[in-house]
């Protein structure tokens, strides 16, 4: 009887390992982020009718993040949007530019359309700026960017004329909203 129990344990372990391996291979290094931007996540917190959604698909194999940012209801005109490196309770440096109407973004930065709007794009290693270098995330370090997202240490926000420090924000892949499996 003990011999059969040992065989069953071994069989279960083999099946579990095979399942995990097939899951890891099927995943292909792809993860999805879905977060809601709101004024209450800004630092300091803000009361605003502004809101938004940030969705992104991380493809580590291709070293790309395909994103879609939607925003609406802002109290004044949108000026720029970024992904910053910092934990939930602090403001941090710009690491990736999503859009700007101020002419201050890297070459190729798209314009921010008036709210309500949706922008889309693809982040590659060349889009990772040196803004986070003092915190260990240097220009072009795509793997470090993804690691920081997975750790919940990155946030997306939208800046406006009336709220130049940011009107709406969402911590990416925070503990509350871990990366979804696809």
C-alpha positions in Angstrom: 0.0 0.0 0.0 2.8 2.4 0.8 4.5 1.5 -2.4 1.3 2.5 -4.3 1.1 5.8 -2.3 4.6 6.6 -3.3 3.8 5.9 -7.0 0.8 8.2 -6.8 2.8 11.0 -5.2 5.4 10.6 -7.9 2.8 10.5 -10.7 1.1 13.7 -9.3 4.5 15.4 -9.1 5.3 14.5 -12.7 1.9 15.7 -13.9 2.2 18.9 -12.0 5.7 19.6 -13.3 4.6 18.9 -16.9 1.6 21.2 -16.4 3.8 24.0 -15.1 6.3 23.5 -17.9 3.6 23.6 -20.6 2.1 26.7 -18.9 5.5 28.5 -18.9 6.1 27.6 -22.5 2.6 28.6 -23.6 2.9 32.0 -21.8 5.7 33.0 -24.1 6.8 35.8 -21.7 3.5 37.7 -22.2 1.6 39.4 -19.4 -1.3 41.9 -19.3 -1.8 45.0 -17.1 -5.2 46.6 -16.6 -5.3 49.6 -14.2 -7.7 52.5 -13.5 -6.3 56.0 -13.2 -7.8 58.3 -10.7 -6.9 61.4 -8.7 -6.9 59.6 -5.4 -3.8 57.7 -6.5 -1.8 60.9 -7.1 0.7 62.1 -4.5 -0.8 64.1 -2.8 -4.2 62.6 -3.5 -6.6 64.8 -5.5 -10.4 65.0 -5.9 -11.1 65.3 -9.6 -13.6 64.0 -12.1 -10.7 62.9 -14.2 -10.4 59.2 -14.8 -8.6 56.8 -17.1 -7.6 53.3 -18.0 -4.1 51.9 -18.7 -3.8 48.6 -20.4 -0.6 47.0 -21.6 0.6 43.7 -22.8 4.2 42.9 -21.9 6.0 40.6 -24.3 9.4 39.9 -22.7 10.5 37.7 -25.6 10.0 40.5 -28.2 11.1 43.2 -25.6 7.9 45.2 -26.2 5.1 46.6 -24.2 2.0 47.3 -26.3 -0.2 49.8 -24.4 -3.4 51.7 -24.6 -4.1 54.8 -22.4 -7.6 56.3 -22.2 -8.5 59.4 -20.2 -11.6 61.6 -19.7 -13.1 64.2 -17.5 -9.9 66.0 -16.6 -10.4 69.5 -15.1 -8.2 71.1 -17.7 -6.3 70.3 -20.9 -4.0 67.3 -20.9 -0.4 68.3 -21.3 1.6 65.1 -21.0 1.5 61.5 -19.8 4.3 59.2 -18.6 5.3 56.0 -16.8 7.3 56.8 -13.7 9.5 54.8 -11.4 8.4 54.9 -7.8 6.3 53.2 -5.2 2.7 54.1 -4.4 3.3 56.7 -1.8 5.9 58.8 -3.6 6.4 60.7 -6.9 9.3 59.5 -9.1 11.2 60.2 -12.3 9.9 59.8 -15.8 11.1 56.5 -17.4 8.8 56.3 -20.4 7.0 59.1 -22.3 3.5 58.2 -23.5 2.5 61.6 -24.9 3.3 65.3 -24.6 2.0 68.7 -25.9 4.9 70.6 -24.4 7.6 69.7 -26.8 9.7 68.3 -24.0 9.6 64.6 -24.8 12.1 62.5 -26.7 11.9 62.7 -30.5 8.9 60.8 -31.7 6.8 61.3 -28.6 3.1 61.5 -29.8 0.9 64.4 -29.0 -1.8 64.1 -26.3 -5.2 64.5 -27.8 -7.9 66.5 -25.9 -9.9 64.5 -23.4 -11.8 62.2 -23.8 -9.1 60.4 -25.7 -7.2 57.1 -26.2 -3.6 56.8 -27.3 -1.8 53.6 -28.2 1.8 52.7 -28.7 4.6 50.2 -28.3 7.4 50.6 -25.7 10.8 49.1 -26.6 14.2 49.3 -25.0 15.0 52.5 -26.9 11.9 54.2 -25.2 13.3 53.6 -21.7 14.9 57.0 -20.7 17.7 57.7 -18.3 15.2 59.3 -15.9 15.4 56.4 -13.5 19.2 56.0 -13.6 19.7 57.3 -10.1 17.4 54.5 -8.9 19.1 51.8 -10.9 17.0 51.8 -14.0 19.2 53.2 -16.8 18.3 54.1 -20.4 17.4 51.1 -22.5 17.1 48.7 -19.7 13.9 46.9 -20.8 14.2 44.0 -18.4 14.7 46.3 -15.4 11.5 48.2 -16.5 9.5 45.0 -16.6 10.9 43.9 -13.2 9.9 47.2 -11.7 6.4 46.9 -13.2 6.1 43.4 -11.8 7.2 44.6 -8.4 4.5 47.4 -8.4 7.2 50.1 -8.5 6.0 51.9 -11.7 3.0 54.2 -12.2 1.3 55.8 -15.2 -0.1 59.3 -14.9 -1.7 62.1 -16.9 -0.7 65.7 -16.3 -2.9 68.7 -17.1 -2.6 72.4 -17.3 -4.3 72.8 -13.9 -2.5 69.9 -12.3 1.0 70.0 -13.7 2.3 67.4 -11.2 -0.4 65.0 -12.4 -4.2 64.8 -12.2 -4.8 61.0 -12.5 -2.6 58.1 -11.7 -2.5 54.3 -11.4 0.2 52.1 -9.9 1.0 49.4 -12.4 0.8 45.8 -11.4 0.3 46.8 -7.8 -0.3 44.1 -5.2 -4.0 44.9 -5.5 -4.0 44.2 -9.2 -1.3 41.7 -10.0 -0.4 40.9 -13.6 -3.1 38.8 -15.3 -2.2 35.6 -16.9 -3.1 35.3 -20.6 
